């Protein structure tokens, strides 16, 4: 489930503890579950990374990047259930990887925990980072994309707007939950064809994207009913209490107080919207 706000919260939660620390070990944790993808192997990574200082911890779309002093980097994609933790995990049985540091700061270890094992960990050489994470493979970050950039991209696709917003090559970082919330705030029907949107409507989507995502970051993300998402200290986020439509099918819309929220399926993903607030044009 981690989307941009949750990943940004992870990055902010581990940055102070990890940046400036020297990496002394990197290991796969004992786990009987489906292994998380690692590329390349442990021996290659350790040979290149151990003894280096973590220069910078940052986010690219829905990925956590641990950049080392020489420009090489660990790129962690949490996907559905992955977490980056500097505190006790939800359980030890789903710990996947440990980064161990010299005791120069408050934490000795950073952990990657993943219940379903769908996450990935890659180690990229300095010359590979831009190639893999650059705009050739990922779109402009959702918090940085301009109205003009978004309008130009949307006018080139005949997909429904909700589906288009989930395309990480079109705009990077928006996931299923926040796409529903963004379109509700923007008063755009999720089935509206992307190229049919006016410049004014696209501006509204761009503005609402910043508003929704930044507010979600402020509340440290959304922890849903399954309790999977946790911040770096293994605490719940609280933005789920601010949701207007997501997972609220058949409940009265809190915006208009006139219609019930509707659930439909688009590209095999659940979409939630209010038919009164978000009329199809």
C-alpha positions as CSV (number, residue, x, y, z in Angstrom):
1,X,0.0,0.0,0.0
2,X,2.8,2.5,0.6
3,X,2.4,5.4,-1.8
4,X,4.2,8.7,-2.1
5,X,3.2,10.1,1.4
6,X,4.0,6.9,3.1
7,X,7.4,6.6,1.4
8,X,8.2,10.2,2.1
9,X,7.3,9.6,5.7
10,X,9.6,6.6,5.8
11,X,12.5,8.7,4.3
12,X,11.9,11.5,6.9
13,X,11.7,8.9,9.7
14,X,15.1,7.3,8.9
15,X,17.1,10.2,7.5
16,X,18.4,11.7,10.7
17,X,19.4,8.3,12.1
18,X,21.0,7.0,8.9
19,X,22.6,9.9,7.1
20,X,26.3,10.2,8.0
21,X,26.6,6.7,9.4
22,X,29.2,4.3,8.0
23,X,27.8,1.0,6.7
24,X,29.5,-2.0,8.3
25,X,27.2,-4.8,7.2
26,X,24.3,-5.6,4.9
27,X,22.6,-9.0,5.3
28,X,19.5,-10.9,4.4
29,X,17.5,-11.8,7.5
30,X,16.4,-15.3,8.3
31,X,12.8,-15.6,6.9
32,X,10.8,-18.6,5.9
33,X,8.5,-16.6,3.6
34,X,8.8,-15.8,-0.1
35,X,12.2,-14.0,-0.5
36,X,12.3,-10.3,-1.5
37,X,14.0,-9.6,-4.8
38,X,17.6,-8.5,-4.4
39,X,19.9,-7.4,-7.3
40,X,22.8,-8.0,-7.4
41,X,23.7,-10.6,-4.8
42,X,24.9,-10.0,-1.2
43,X,28.6,-10.6,-1.9
44,X,28.7,-8.1,-4.7
45,X,26.8,-5.5,-2.7
46,X,29.0,-5.9,0.4
47,X,32.2,-5.7,-1.6
48,X,31.1,-2.3,-3.1
49,X,29.2,-0.8,-0.2
50,X,30.7,-1.7,3.2
51,X,32.9,0.9,4.8
52,X,31.1,3.7,2.9
53,X,29.2,6.5,4.6
54,X,25.5,7.0,3.8
55,X,25.7,10.4,2.1
56,X,22.0,11.1,1.5
57,X,18.6,9.5,2.1
58,X,15.9,10.6,-0.4
59,X,12.8,9.6,-2.2
60,X,12.2,9.1,-5.9
61,X,8.5,8.5,-6.6
62,X,7.6,5.5,-4.4
63,X,11.2,4.4,-3.8
64,X,13.5,5.0,-0.9
65,X,17.1,5.8,-1.9
66,X,20.1,5.3,0.3
67,X,22.9,7.1,-1.6
68,X,26.5,6.3,-0.5
69,X,29.5,8.6,-0.6
70,X,30.7,7.4,-4.0
71,X,27.3,7.9,-5.6
72,X,26.2,4.2,-5.6
73,X,22.9,3.7,-4.0
74,X,20.4,1.2,-2.5
75,X,17.0,1.7,-4.1
76,X,14.2,0.1,-2.0
77,X,10.7,-0.2,-3.5
78,X,8.3,-1.1,-0.7
79,X,5.4,-1.9,-3.0
80,X,2.4,-3.4,-1.2
81,X,3.6,-4.1,2.4
82,X,7.2,-3.0,2.7
83,X,8.4,-0.8,5.5
84,X,11.7,0.9,6.4
85,X,12.2,0.8,10.2
86,X,14.7,2.0,12.8
87,X,12.6,0.6,15.6
88,X,11.1,-2.7,16.5
89,X,9.2,-4.3,13.6
90,X,5.5,-5.4,13.6
91,X,7.0,-8.9,13.9
92,X,10.4,-10.5,13.4
93,X,9.2,-13.2,11.0
94,X,8.9,-10.8,8.1
95,X,12.2,-8.9,8.5
96,X,14.0,-9.1,5.1
97,X,17.2,-7.1,5.2
98,X,19.4,-5.3,7.8
99,X,21.8,-2.5,7.2
100,X,24.2,-2.3,10.2
101,X,26.1,0.9,11.0
102,X,28.9,2.0,13.3
103,X,27.5,3.3,16.6
104,X,27.9,6.9,15.6
105,X,24.3,7.8,15.9
106,X,21.3,6.6,17.9
107,X,20.5,3.6,15.8
108,X,22.7,0.6,15.1
109,X,20.5,-1.0,12.4
110,X,18.0,-0.1,9.6
111,X,15.5,-2.8,8.7
112,X,13.4,-3.6,5.6
113,X,10.3,-5.5,6.7
114,X,7.8,-6.9,4.1
115,X,4.8,-9.1,5.0
116,X,4.0,-10.2,1.4
117,X,7.5,-10.2,0.0
118,X,6.6,-8.1,-3.1
119,X,9.1,-5.3,-2.4
120,X,12.5,-5.1,-4.1
121,X,16.0,-4.0,-3.2
122,X,18.5,-3.0,-5.8
123,X,22.0,-1.7,-5.5
124,X,23.0,0.6,-8.3
125,X,26.4,1.8,-9.4
126,X,26.9,5.6,-9.6
127,X,26.4,5.6,-13.4
128,X,23.2,3.6,-13.1
129,X,21.2,5.8,-10.8
130,X,20.0,8.4,-13.3
131,X,19.5,5.7,-15.9
132,X,17.1,3.7,-13.7
133,X,15.4,6.5,-11.8
134,X,15.5,9.2,-14.5
135,X,12.5,10.6,-16.3
136,X,13.0,8.0,-19.1
137,X,11.6,5.4,-16.8
138,X,9.7,7.5,-14.3
139,X,7.6,10.6,-14.8
140,X,8.0,13.9,-13.0
141,X,7.4,13.6,-9.3
142,X,3.8,14.2,-8.3
143,X,4.8,17.0,-6.0
144,X,7.0,18.7,-8.6
145,X,5.0,18.4,-11.9
146,X,3.8,21.7,-13.3
147,X,0.3,22.3,-14.8
148,X,1.8,22.6,-18.3
149,X,3.7,19.3,-17.9
150,X,0.6,17.5,-16.6
151,X,-1.6,18.9,-19.3
152,X,0.7,17.9,-22.1
153,X,0.9,14.3,-20.8
154,X,-2.8,13.9,-20.2
155,X,-3.8,15.3,-23.6
156,X,-1.8,12.4,-25.2
157,X,-3.8,9.6,-23.6
158,X,-7.3,8.3,-24.1
159,X,-7.3,6.5,-20.8
160,X,-9.7,7.4,-18.0
161,X,-8.1,10.0,-15.8
162,X,-8.0,7.8,-12.7
163,X,-6.1,5.1,-14.7
164,X,-3.8,7.7,-16.2
165,X,-2.8,9.1,-12.8
166,X,-1.6,5.6,-11.8
167,X,0.9,5.4,-14.7
168,X,4.3,6.1,-13.1
169,X,5.8,7.1,-16.4
170,X,3.1,9.8,-16.7
171,X,3.5,11.2,-13.2
172,X,5.5,9.5,-10.5
173,X,4.2,8.8,-7.0
174,X,0.4,8.7,-7.1
175,X,-1.1,5.4,-6.1
176,X,-4.7,4.1,-6.0
177,X,-5.7,5.5,-2.6
178,X,-4.6,9.1,-3.3
179,X,-5.8,9.1,-6.9
180,X,-9.4,8.7,-5.6
181,X,-8.9,11.4,-3.0
182,X,-7.3,13.9,-5.4
183,X,-10.0,13.5,-8.0
184,X,-12.7,14.0,-5.4
185,X,-11.2,17.2,-4.1
186,X,-10.7,18.3,-7.7
187,X,-14.4,17.4,-8.5
188,X,-13.4,15.3,-11.5
189,X,-15.2,12.1,-12.3
190,X,-12.6,9.2,-12.4
191,X,-14.0,7.9,-15.7
192,X,-13.5,11.2,-17.5
193,X,-11.2,10.7,-20.5
194,X,-7.8,12.3,-19.8
195,X,-7.5,14.1,-23.2
196,X,-10.9,15.7,-22.8
197,X,-9.9,17.6,-19.6
198,X,-9.6,21.4,-20.0
199,X,-6.5,23.2,-18.9
200,X,-8.4,24.6,-15.9
201,X,-9.5,21.1,-14.8
202,X,-5.9,19.8,-15.1
203,X,-4.7,22.8,-13.0
204,X,-7.2,21.8,-10.4
205,X,-5.9,18.2,-10.4
206,X,-2.3,19.5,-10.1
207,X,-3.3,21.8,-7.2
208,X,-5.3,19.1,-5.4
209,X,-2.4,16.6,-5.9
210,X,-0.1,18.9,-3.9
211,X,-2.8,19.6,-1.3
212,X,-3.7,16.0,-0.7
213,X,-0.2,14.5,-0.8
214,X,1.3,17.2,1.5
215,X,-1.5,16.9,4.0
216,X,-1.0,13.1,4.0
217,X,2.7,13.6,4.6
218,X,1.9,15.9,7.5
219,X,-0.3,13.1,9.1
220,X,2.5,10.5,8.3
221,X,0.5,8.6,5.8
222,X,-2.6,6.3,5.9
223,X,-2.7,3.1,8.0
224,X,-5.7,1.1,6.7
225,X,-7.7,-1.6,8.4
226,X,-5.1,-4.3,7.8
227,X,-2.6,-2.2,9.8
228,X,0.2,-3.0,7.4
229,X,1.6,0.5,6.9
230,X,3.7,1.8,9.8
231,X,6.1,4.7,10.0
232,X,9.8,4.3,10.7
233,X,9.2,4.0,14.4
234,X,6.5,1.3,13.9
235,X,3.6,3.7,14.6
236,X,0.4,4.2,12.7
237,X,-0.1,7.1,10.3
238,X,-3.3,9.1,10.8
239,X,-4.3,10.4,7.4
240,X,-6.9,7.6,7.1
241,X,-9.0,9.7,9.4
242,X,-9.1,12.5,6.7
243,X,-10.2,10.3,3.8
244,X,-13.2,11.6,2.0
245,X,-14.1,8.8,-0.4
246,X,-11.5,6.0,-0.2
247,X,-13.0,2.8,1.1
248,X,-16.2,4.6,2.0
249,X,-18.6,3.0,-0.5
250,X,-22.3,3.3,0.5
251,X,-21.5,5.9,3.1
252,X,-22.9,9.4,2.7
253,X,-20.4,11.8,1.1
254,X,-19.0,14.1,3.8
255,X,-18.5,16.8,1.2
256,X,-22.0,17.3,-0.2
257,X,-24.0,15.3,2.4
258,X,-26.4,14.4,-0.5
259,X,-25.2,11.2,-2.2
260,X,-23.5,8.0,-1.1
261,X,-19.9,7.2,-2.2
262,X,-19.8,4.8,-5.0
263,X,-17.2,2.0,-5.7
264,X,-16.3,1.0,-9.2
265,X,-13.4,-1.0,-10.7
266,X,-10.9,0.5,-13.1
267,X,-7.9,-1.4,-14.5
268,X,-8.5,-4.0,-11.8
269,X,-8.3,-1.4,-9.0
270,X,-11.0,-0.1,-6.8
271,X,-12.1,3.5,-7.3
272,X,-14.2,5.5,-4.9
273,X,-16.1,8.8,-5.8
274,X,-19.2,10.8,-5.2
275,X,-21.5,10.9,-8.2
276,X,-22.9,14.3,-7.1
277,X,-19.5,16.0,-6.4
278,X,-17.8,14.4,-9.4
279,X,-20.1,14.5,-12.4
280,X,-19.1,12.9,-15.7
281,X,-18.9,15.6,-18.4
